[in-house]
Amino acid sequence: MQILEFVLQVLLGVTSLLLTLLILLHKGRGGGLSDMFGGGMSSAMGSSGLAERNLNRFTVVLALTWFVTIVGLGLLTKFAEL
């Protein structure tokens, strides 16, 4: 049980860092903090190509992995107390 909990904690740390980096890689859509830092200028110049779609897919898969890891850790914590 302790090994599984350790693996899930490491996986949670790695996915949290990667998810943060992937979210920061997305281009701004305008109307938020991205406009304040100059992201509004580049949104008209770029297009949603293959790289952007792959980045979106990888971000969604990583977010689902992050969510499942949190649920798993929560279940382990709940049932370890019994």
PAKOLNU-43022 format. One record per residue (C-alpha): chain; residue in one letter; y, x negated, z; residue number from 0. Coordinates in nm, 3 decimals. Each point is the difference from the previous one (the first is absolute). Last residue first. Layout:
// residues N
(atom A; A; (Y; X; Z); NUM)
...
END
This chain:
// residues 82
(atom A; L; (0.217; 1.032; 0.835); 81)
(atom A; E; (0.293; -0.243; -0.033); 80)
(atom A; A; (-0.155; -0.177; -0.300); 79)
(atom A; F; (-0.008; 0.334; -0.183); 78)
(atom A; K; (0.377; 0.034; -0.014); 77)
(atom A; T; (0.069; -0.364; -0.082); 76)
(atom A; L; (-0.258; -0.007; -0.276); 75)
(atom A; L; (0.137; 0.324; -0.143); 74)
(atom A; G; (0.354; -0.136; 0.003); 73)
(atom A; L; (-0.109; -0.325; -0.162); 72)
(atom A; G; (-0.175; 0.193; -0.275); 71)
(atom A; V; (0.303; 0.224; -0.057); 70)
(atom A; I; (0.224; -0.305; -0.026); 69)
(atom A; T; (-0.239; -0.169; -0.245); 68)
(atom A; V; (-0.022; 0.317; -0.210); 67)
(atom A; F; (0.382; 0.008; -0.023); 66)
(atom A; W; (0.029; -0.366; -0.101); 65)
(atom A; T; (-0.272; 0.043; -0.264); 64)
(atom A; L; (0.185; 0.305; -0.134); 63)
(atom A; A; (0.323; -0.199; -0.011); 62)
(atom A; L; (-0.176; -0.285; -0.184); 61)
(atom A; V; (-0.136; 0.240; -0.260); 60)
(atom A; V; (0.345; 0.159; -0.044); 59)
(atom A; T; (0.171; -0.340; -0.030); 58)
(atom A; F; (-0.255; -0.122; -0.254); 57)
(atom A; R; (0.056; 0.310; -0.212); 56)
(atom A; N; (0.379; -0.030; 0.013); 55)
(atom A; L; (-0.012; -0.371; -0.086); 54)
(atom A; N; (-0.229; 0.081; -0.293); 53)
(atom A; R; (0.248; 0.261; -0.122); 52)
(atom A; E; (0.290; -0.242; 0.036); 51)
(atom A; A; (-0.185; -0.274; -0.188); 50)
(atom A; L; (-0.094; 0.237; -0.281); 49)
(atom A; G; (0.356; 0.099; -0.066); 48)
(atom A; S; (0.255; 0.216; 0.174); 47)
(atom A; S; (0.312; -0.128; -0.168); 46)
(atom A; G; (0.274; -0.227; 0.120); 45)
(atom A; M; (0.365; -0.006; -0.106); 44)
(atom A; A; (0.111; 0.330; 0.152); 43)
(atom A; S; (-0.150; -0.086; 0.339); 42)
(atom A; S; (0.162; -0.345; -0.002); 41)
(atom A; M; (0.349; 0.113; 0.091); 40)
(atom A; G; (-0.112; 0.239; 0.272); 39)
(atom A; G; (-0.177; -0.277; 0.188); 38)
(atom A; G; (0.326; -0.168; 0.096); 37)
(atom A; F; (-0.058; -0.028; 0.375); 36)
(atom A; M; (0.163; 0.334; 0.087); 35)
(atom A; D; (-0.175; 0.166; -0.290); 34)
(atom A; S; (-0.343; -0.104; 0.139); 33)
(atom A; L; (0.094; 0.150; 0.336); 32)
(atom A; G; (-0.010; 0.343; -0.152); 31)
(atom A; G; (0.101; 0.198; -0.305); 30)
(atom A; G; (-0.176; -0.201; -0.263); 29)
(atom A; R; (-0.364; -0.032; -0.104); 28)
(atom A; G; (-0.033; -0.351; 0.134); 27)
(atom A; K; (-0.263; -0.228; -0.145); 26)
(atom A; H; (-0.317; -0.049; 0.195); 25)
(atom A; L; (-0.057; -0.351; 0.134); 24)
(atom A; L; (0.117; 0.095; 0.351); 23)
(atom A; I; (-0.279; 0.256; 0.022); 22)
(atom A; L; (-0.251; -0.265; -0.102); 21)
(atom A; L; (0.122; -0.244; 0.265); 20)
(atom A; T; (-0.018; 0.259; 0.278); 19)
(atom A; L; (-0.345; 0.108; -0.113); 18)
(atom A; L; (-0.120; -0.360; -0.002); 17)
(atom A; L; (0.122; -0.057; 0.356); 16)
(atom A; S; (-0.151; 0.323; 0.131); 15)
(atom A; T; (-0.324; -0.058; -0.192); 14)
(atom A; V; (-0.045; -0.341; 0.162); 13)
(atom A; G; (0.073; 0.123; 0.352); 12)
(atom A; L; (-0.221; 0.309; -0.035); 11)
(atom A; L; (-0.286; -0.208; -0.141); 10)
(atom A; V; (0.028; -0.237; 0.297); 9)
(atom A; Q; (-0.009; 0.296; 0.239); 8)
(atom A; L; (-0.293; 0.157; -0.187); 7)
(atom A; V; (-0.198; -0.325; 0.016); 6)
(atom A; F; (0.069; -0.033; 0.373); 5)
(atom A; E; (-0.109; 0.360; 0.063); 4)
(atom A; L; (-0.319; -0.055; -0.198); 3)
(atom A; I; (-0.073; -0.317; 0.199); 2)
(atom A; Q; (0.062; 0.181; 0.328); 1)
(atom A; M; (-0.242; 0.279; -0.087); 0)
END
